[in-house]
Amino acid sequence: MIVYEATKGEFCDSVLVGSITDEIEHMYLAKIGKSPESQIRSWRNSMVYMRNVLEDSEIPDDCGVAIEFTIPTTSKRIDFILTGLNQSKDDSVVIIELKQWDWAEKVEGKDGIVKTILGRGVHETTHPSYQAWSYASLIRNFNETVEEEEIGLYPCAFLHNYDFQDDDPLTDEIYKPYYDEAPLYGQKDILKLREFIKRYIRYGDDGSLLYRIDNGRIRPSKRLQDTLYSMLQGNDEFVMIDEQKVAYELAIEMARESYIDDKKRVLIVEGGPGTGKSVVAINLLVDIMQDDMNSCYVTKNTAPREVFYKKLKGGEFKVGWIKNIFKGSGTFIESNENDYDAIIVDEAHRLTEKTGFFKKGDNQIKEIMNAGKFTVFFIDKFQRVSIEDYGSISEIKRWASEFGAEVKQIRLASQFRCNGSDGYLSWISDVLELEETANYDGFNFDYDFRVVDSASKLRDLIFEKNKENNKSRLIAGYCWNWISEGKEDSDVHDIVIDDFSMSWNLGNSKTWAIDDDSINEVGCIHTSQGLEFDYVGVIIGEDMRFDGEHIVTDFNRRARTDRSMFGIKKLYQSDSKKALDLADEIIKNTYRTLMTRGMKGCYIYCEDMALQAYFIDKLDKIKVHDKDDL
């Protein structure tokens, strides 16, 4: 998606008469659905500089200009793009990352990281050339039109307030791999930037190239479970951008420091669904092991580990090695202090106080932290889906204090799931009344979200999508008992709704996400959390309803075979408010998690017709969404 597009001539005229900021803001409101308050000032400044750069007769007036181009499958946008043809009449795209910076500092020991003033303080961030290069790489990776039509992408960074000096920190040798790929230009480099542009844009395209790219076929996002083998072989499967890269480099630095001085360090990485927590985690695992540090990857959920095992078996990695690398959260009860140089804990919100049915151990956070010199916890407070889920930022910090560990915290925000729509994630949180967000009345998204009027139609939609690549699944809230005698018999249907009936996942729950026959079964939170699909069909049971004013939940509608609510009735007898609040949090978190498993689309059916109407009403208020498609 492009917020603003024009020819160079039209853009320069708009800047000259002072209307460019209003034009961009108007289109931003129409396409994004919210006010761009934080960006107006930067547009007002940067666009004048870009007009000065483009005021050259050798840069054709009919070349294309795009402002705020959304990178496919992400929530990131490129500041400024020029399109046209080079001297050989080849399609060319110049990508310009604009910065308001006037000061920066080199950061030693971290790849592609600098310090500068962001907001009200000095923070670490990616080098401008790294950012421009990474954005161009993402377009190459995801836009099939760019690859198939051999469209040249040429990134650079323009720091129009920055006065580059001799021995400038941004041009230090450590950043050379990136500014060789994406040159840097400052306030005195307008002529140099012009020459860079003219090297690739000599003839205009009247915006046709922008249209082809913006409407080009988007290559599906990579799923972590499909790329794991290659990653463990040392191949770069994912380009980390912005705060992902900052978090990764911080974790590597802390791991190396703990390895050297034997002091405990803890890193907390917050992030919602699709922000790349697991991608950063696996990259950390690979690179820490390449540094000859003893490391492991930990999840409470069995399903992701079993999927990883199945994906890795039969190759060069031995089963024993795989099992030692990918561990459950309850395996550190007998560990000695600092058995591991680094422990990477994914889905840390699922950690429990005690382990297993027999409640072994003391405290999983304590045991993991004891076993590792450096521990990184990836956490999302809105994915607590069981009464036993104990992992929280406050508990992690409490135990870090007990161990005398240094603690740092960072947040991931960039969205890579749900076709990159962070607006969709915010909207879901608002609709489910988990938190108030700015997206209560809509959002921009190229994401297939539908409310389907029957469970049978929902099944048919997902069955059709699954024919493409076996990467679509039906999932449901745990509101139907799992009939024990039917666990190995798909003819025993646990879930019955009108003319719809299907079985819960059978005995293959551990690898249900990738098994060939799983499309014929319905998964739940326990078989899908921590994993990704192309499309998901979510059945919302009677544990969540709409009372005419608010979303309400009812733990009594949960299946008695669901252990995630085990003990809630006893708690209700002693403290009804606490029990109701806890159940409300778990049920809403469960559906938020289920509704964010799909990378391309999510279809829902609600047993409660008032809730069904509520979702339809919310969708009708999204101005950019066509109601006729529902």
LINMOHU-V804477 format. One record per residue. N is the residue number from 1. RES is the residue in one letter. OMEGA is omega in whole degrees, 0 to 359 (none if undefined). Layout:
N/RES/OMEGA ; N/RES/OMEGA
This chain:
1/M/177 ; 2/I/179 ; 3/V/182 ; 4/Y/174 ; 5/E/182 ; 6/A/169 ; 7/T/178 ; 8/K/180 ; 9/G/179 ; 10/E/179 ; 11/F/183 ; 12/C/177 ; 13/D/180 ; 14/S/177 ; 15/V/183 ; 16/L/182 ; 17/V/175 ; 18/G/183 ; 19/S/189 ; 20/I/182 ; 21/T/178 ; 22/D/180 ; 23/E/179 ; 24/I/181 ; 25/E/180 ; 26/H/180 ; 27/M/178 ; 28/Y/179 ; 29/L/182 ; 30/A/187 ; 31/K/181 ; 32/I/176 ; 33/G/177 ; 34/K/183 ; 35/S/180 ; 36/P/188 ; 37/E/184 ; 38/S/185 ; 39/Q/185 ; 40/I/182 ; 41/R/180 ; 42/S/176 ; 43/W/182 ; 44/R/180 ; 45/N/190 ; 46/S/184 ; 47/M/176 ; 48/V/178 ; 49/Y/181 ; 50/M/176 ; 51/R/178 ; 52/N/179 ; 53/V/188 ; 54/L/181 ; 55/E/180 ; 56/D/185 ; 57/S/180 ; 58/E/171 ; 59/I/190 ; 60/P/180 ; 61/D/183 ; 62/D/171 ; 63/C/185 ; 64/G/175 ; 65/V/175 ; 66/A/178 ; 67/I/182 ; 68/E/176 ; 69/F/182 ; 70/T/178 ; 71/I/183 ; 72/P/176 ; 73/T/177 ; 74/T/175 ; 75/S/184 ; 76/K/179 ; 77/R/178 ; 78/I/186 ; 79/D/190 ; 80/F/180 ; 81/I/172 ; 82/L/179 ; 83/T/178 ; 84/G/181 ; 85/L/177 ; 86/N/184 ; 87/Q/180 ; 88/S/180 ; 89/K/175 ; 90/D/178 ; 91/D/183 ; 92/S/177 ; 93/V/175 ; 94/V/181 ; 95/I/184 ; 96/I/174 ; 97/E/183 ; 98/L/179 ; 99/K/176 ; 100/Q/187 ; 101/W/168 ; 102/D/179 ; 103/W/176 ; 104/A/181 ; 105/E/179 ; 106/K/175 ; 107/V/180 ; 108/E/172 ; 109/G/178 ; 110/K/184 ; 111/D/173 ; 112/G/183 ; 113/I/176 ; 114/V/172 ; 115/K/174 ; 116/T/179 ; 117/I/177 ; 118/L/184 ; 119/G/184 ; 120/R/181 ; 121/G/178 ; 122/V/183 ; 123/H/173 ; 124/E/178 ; 125/T/180 ; 126/T/176 ; 127/H/182 ; 128/P/179 ; 129/S/176 ; 130/Y/181 ; 131/Q/180 ; 132/A/179 ; 133/W/182 ; 134/S/178 ; 135/Y/177 ; 136/A/179 ; 137/S/179 ; 138/L/178 ; 139/I/178 ; 140/R/184 ; 141/N/191 ; 142/F/182 ; 143/N/184 ; 144/E/179 ; 145/T/180 ; 146/V/181 ; 147/E/187 ; 148/E/181 ; 149/E/176 ; 150/E/178 ; 151/I/180 ; 152/G/177 ; 153/L/185 ; 154/Y/184 ; 155/P/173 ; 156/C/178 ; 157/A/181 ; 158/F/179 ; 159/L/193 ; 160/H/175 ; 161/N/190 ; 162/Y/179 ; 163/D/182 ; 164/F/180 ; 165/Q/171 ; 166/D/182 ; 167/D/181 ; 168/D/181 ; 169/P/182 ; 170/L/179 ; 171/T/177 ; 172/D/183 ; 173/E/183 ; 174/I/180 ; 175/Y/185 ; 176/K/179 ; 177/P/183 ; 178/Y/179 ; 179/Y/168 ; 180/D/179 ; 181/E/182 ; 182/A/185 ; 183/P/179 ; 184/L/176 ; 185/Y/180 ; 186/G/186 ; 187/Q/180 ; 188/K/187 ; 189/D/181 ; 190/I/180 ; 191/L/178 ; 192/K/179 ; 193/L/176 ; 194/R/181 ; 195/E/177 ; 196/F/180 ; 197/I/183 ; 198/K/176 ; 199/R/186 ; 200/Y/181 ; 201/I/179 ; 202/R/179 ; 203/Y/181 ; 204/G/177 ; 205/D/179 ; 206/D/177 ; 207/G/183 ; 208/S/180 ; 209/L/175 ; 210/L/180 ; 211/Y/182 ; 212/R/180 ; 213/I/184 ; 214/D/181 ; 215/N/181 ; 216/G/179 ; 217/R/181 ; 218/I/178 ; 219/R/181 ; 220/P/177 ; 221/S/176 ; 222/K/174 ; 223/R/184 ; 224/L/183 ; 225/Q/181 ; 226/D/184 ; 227/T/187 ; 228/L/182 ; 229/Y/180 ; 230/S/180 ; 231/M/180 ; 232/L/173 ; 233/Q/177 ; 234/G/180 ; 235/N/177 ; 236/D/181 ; 237/E/183 ; 238/F/172 ; 239/V/178 ; 240/M/182 ; 241/I/170 ; 242/D/188 ; 243/E/173 ; 244/Q/180 ; 245/K/179 ; 246/V/180 ; 247/A/180 ; 248/Y/181 ; 249/E/176 ; 250/L/180 ; 251/A/178 ; 252/I/180 ; 253/E/181 ; 254/M/178 ; 255/A/180 ; 256/R/178 ; 257/E/179 ; 258/S/178 ; 259/Y/183 ; 260/I/188 ; 261/D/178 ; 262/D/177 ; 263/K/181 ; 264/K/176 ; 265/R/182 ; 266/V/175 ; 267/L/177 ; 268/I/180 ; 269/V/177 ; 270/E/175 ; 271/G/178 ; 272/G/179 ; 273/P/174 ; 274/G/180 ; 275/T/174 ; 276/G/180 ; 277/K/183 ; 278/S/177 ; 279/V/177 ; 280/V/182 ; 281/A/181 ; 282/I/175 ; 283/N/177 ; 284/L/180 ; 285/L/182 ; 286/V/186 ; 287/D/176 ; 288/I/178 ; 289/M/178 ; 290/Q/174 ; 291/D/180 ; 292/D/173 ; 293/M/179 ; 294/N/188 ; 295/S/175 ; 296/C/181 ; 297/Y/189 ; 298/V/169 ; 299/T/173 ; 300/K/182 ; 301/N/178 ; 302/T/188 ; 303/A/180 ; 304/P/181 ; 305/R/181 ; 306/E/176 ; 307/V/178 ; 308/F/180 ; 309/Y/184 ; 310/K/179 ; 311/K/186 ; 312/L/183 ; 313/K/175 ; 314/G/178 ; 315/G/183 ; 316/E/183 ; 317/F/180 ; 318/K/184 ; 319/V/180 ; 320/G/179 ; 321/W/180 ; 322/I/182 ; 323/K/179 ; 324/N/182 ; 325/I/182 ; 326/F/189 ; 327/K/171 ; 328/G/185 ; 329/S/181 ; 330/G/185 ; 331/T/185 ; 332/F/183 ; 333/I/183 ; 334/E/183 ; 335/S/173 ; 336/N/178 ; 337/E/177 ; 338/N/173 ; 339/D/183 ; 340/Y/174 ; 341/D/181 ; 342/A/175 ; 343/I/182 ; 344/I/185 ; 345/V/176 ; 346/D/181 ; 347/E/185 ; 348/A/176 ; 349/H/180 ; 350/R/178 ; 351/L/180 ; 352/T/178 ; 353/E/176 ; 354/K/185 ; 355/T/169 ; 356/G/183 ; 357/F/183 ; 358/F/175 ; 359/K/180 ; 360/K/175 ; 361/G/184 ; 362/D/183 ; 363/N/187 ; 364/Q/178 ; 365/I/179 ; 366/K/184 ; 367/E/179 ; 368/I/181 ; 369/M/177 ; 370/N/186 ; 371/A/185 ; 372/G/172 ; 373/K/176 ; 374/F/178 ; 375/T/175 ; 376/V/181 ; 377/F/174 ; 378/F/193 ; 379/I/174 ; 380/D/186 ; 381/K/181 ; 382/F/175 ; 383/Q/170 ; 384/R/189 ; 385/V/180 ; 386/S/180 ; 387/I/181 ; 388/E/180 ; 389/D/191 ; 390/Y/185 ; 391/G/177 ; 392/S/180 ; 393/I/181 ; 394/S/179 ; 395/E/178 ; 396/I/180 ; 397/K/180 ; 398/R/181 ; 399/W/175 ; 400/A/177 ; 401/S/178 ; 402/E/180 ; 403/F/183 ; 404/G/184 ; 405/A/171 ; 406/E/184 ; 407/V/171 ; 408/K/185 ; 409/Q/180 ; 410/I/183 ; 411/R/173 ; 412/L/182 ; 413/A/184 ; 414/S/186 ; 415/Q/180 ; 416/F/176 ; 417/R/179 ; 418/C/182 ; 419/N/174 ; 420/G/184 ; 421/S/173 ; 422/D/175 ; 423/G/178 ; 424/Y/179 ; 425/L/178 ; 426/S/180 ; 427/W/178 ; 428/I/179 ; 429/S/180 ; 430/D/181 ; 431/V/180 ; 432/L/179 ; 433/E/173 ; 434/L/176 ; 435/E/177 ; 436/E/180 ; 437/T/178 ; 438/A/185 ; 439/N/183 ; 440/Y/184 ; 441/D/176 ; 442/G/182 ; 443/F/174 ; 444/N/175 ; 445/F/171 ; 446/D/188 ; 447/Y/187 ; 448/D/178 ; 449/F/182 ; 450/R/170 ; 451/V/187 ; 452/V/190 ; 453/D/172 ; 454/S/179 ; 455/A/179 ; 456/S/177 ; 457/K/177 ; 458/L/178 ; 459/R/182 ; 460/D/179 ; 461/L/182 ; 462/I/176 ; 463/F/181 ; 464/E/179 ; 465/K/184 ; 466/N/179 ; 467/K/183 ; 468/E/187 ; 469/N/181 ; 470/N/181 ; 471/K/176 ; 472/S/185 ; 473/R/169 ; 474/L/177 ; 475/I/186 ; 476/A/169 ; 477/G/186 ; 478/Y/183 ; 479/C/180 ; 480/W/181 ; 481/N/177 ; 482/W/185 ; 483/I/190 ; 484/S/183 ; 485/E/180 ; 486/G/185 ; 487/K/178 ; 488/E/185 ; 489/D/183 ; 490/S/176 ; 491/D/176 ; 492/V/186 ; 493/H/181 ; 494/D/187 ; 495/I/179 ; 496/V/178 ; 497/I/182 ; 498/D/182 ; 499/D/179 ; 500/F/173 ; 501/S/178 ; 502/M/178 ; 503/S/164 ; 504/W/176 ; 505/N/187 ; 506/L/183 ; 507/G/183 ; 508/N/187 ; 509/S/184 ; 510/K/181 ; 511/T/180 ; 512/W/185 ; 513/A/185 ; 514/I/182 ; 515/D/186 ; 516/D/186 ; 517/D/186 ; 518/S/178 ; 519/I/181 ; 520/N/181 ; 521/E/180 ; 522/V/178 ; 523/G/179 ; 524/C/182 ; 525/I/185 ; 526/H/181 ; 527/T/185 ; 528/S/182 ; 529/Q/181 ; 530/G/181 ; 531/L/184 ; 532/E/177 ; 533/F/174 ; 534/D/179 ; 535/Y/174 ; 536/V/171 ; 537/G/187 ; 538/V/174 ; 539/I/179 ; 540/I/184 ; 541/G/185 ; 542/E/175 ; 543/D/175 ; 544/M/183 ; 545/R/174 ; 546/F/185 ; 547/D/182 ; 548/G/178 ; 549/E/186 ; 550/H/169 ; 551/I/177 ; 552/V/180 ; 553/T/183 ; 554/D/182 ; 555/F/179 ; 556/N/179 ; 557/R/175 ; 558/R/179 ; 559/A/179 ; 560/R/178 ; 561/T/181 ; 562/D/182 ; 563/R/179 ; 564/S/177 ; 565/M/183 ; 566/F/179 ; 567/G/184 ; 568/I/180 ; 569/K/177 ; 570/K/178 ; 571/L/181 ; 572/Y/180 ; 573/Q/182 ; 574/S/181 ; 575/D/187 ; 576/S/181 ; 577/K/179 ; 578/K/181 ; 579/A/181 ; 580/L/179 ; 581/D/181 ; 582/L/179 ; 583/A/179 ; 584/D/179 ; 585/E/183 ; 586/I/183 ; 587/I/179 ; 588/K/177 ; 589/N/180 ; 590/T/182 ; 591/Y/175 ; 592/R/180 ; 593/T/179 ; 594/L/185 ; 595/M/177 ; 596/T/176 ; 597/R/185 ; 598/G/180 ; 599/M/181 ; 600/K/183 ; 601/G/177 ; 602/C/175 ; 603/Y/182 ; 604/I/169 ; 605/Y/181 ; 606/C/175 ; 607/E/178 ; 608/D/185 ; 609/M/176 ; 610/A/177 ; 611/L/177 ; 612/Q/180 ; 613/A/179 ; 614/Y/178 ; 615/F/180 ; 616/I/178 ; 617/D/179 ; 618/K/178 ; 619/L/180 ; 620/D/181 ; 621/K/178 ; 622/I/188 ; 623/K/183 ; 624/V/182 ; 625/H/181 ; 626/D/183 ; 627/K/183 ; 628/D/180 ; 629/D/186 ; 630/L/none
